[in-house]
Amino acid sequence: MKSDSLLIKPAPSFDEPVEMLKACHERIAAQCTTLGKLAAHLPSHGADVQAQQAARNIMRYFDIAGPHHHADEEQDLFPLLIEASERLHSPVGERIASLLDEHRVLETSWAHLRTVLADIAEGRTRLLEPVQVADFVGAYRSHIALEEREIFPFAQACLDRQQLARLSAAMVARRTISTTSTITPQ
């Protein structure tokens, strides 16, 4: 056994904003997996304690961290990349336009799923429509794949330290609660 195989990779910090966005994708994927498991769990077990907790966890993530992630991209990362794309004559700007449209679709899909999850969280047995769950999960996985394949490598290649620092600061500020100066976890 290699000695380095026992080492745990440290979580990225906001000092590495692109890596932090990638880590967000991992958490989104994990929540999507939980959503699929919950959909499979409900027909046999109903809105039991386990289902209620899973529904609350999924809602907490997509109600808080999900919008922060979209805002990180839309308000801070994407404008920098569109500018770089125009300067470098890259097709990334066109990809970003489609990603923005996908954000709206994902948000609408989430709103529909959330109504069912809210009932489950309250102990009311409702079933998640398998097609709706599959569409949501598939759309997110496809969206993440495009960002990680094309957008994030472009960001890492063309953004300078100053731009990355501004992106980082904006991400931290978005998660800072002004009265207590704490960071909302993702």
Order of alpha helices (4+ residues) and beta strands (2+ residues): alpha-alpha-alpha-alpha-alpha-alpha-alpha-alpha-beta-beta
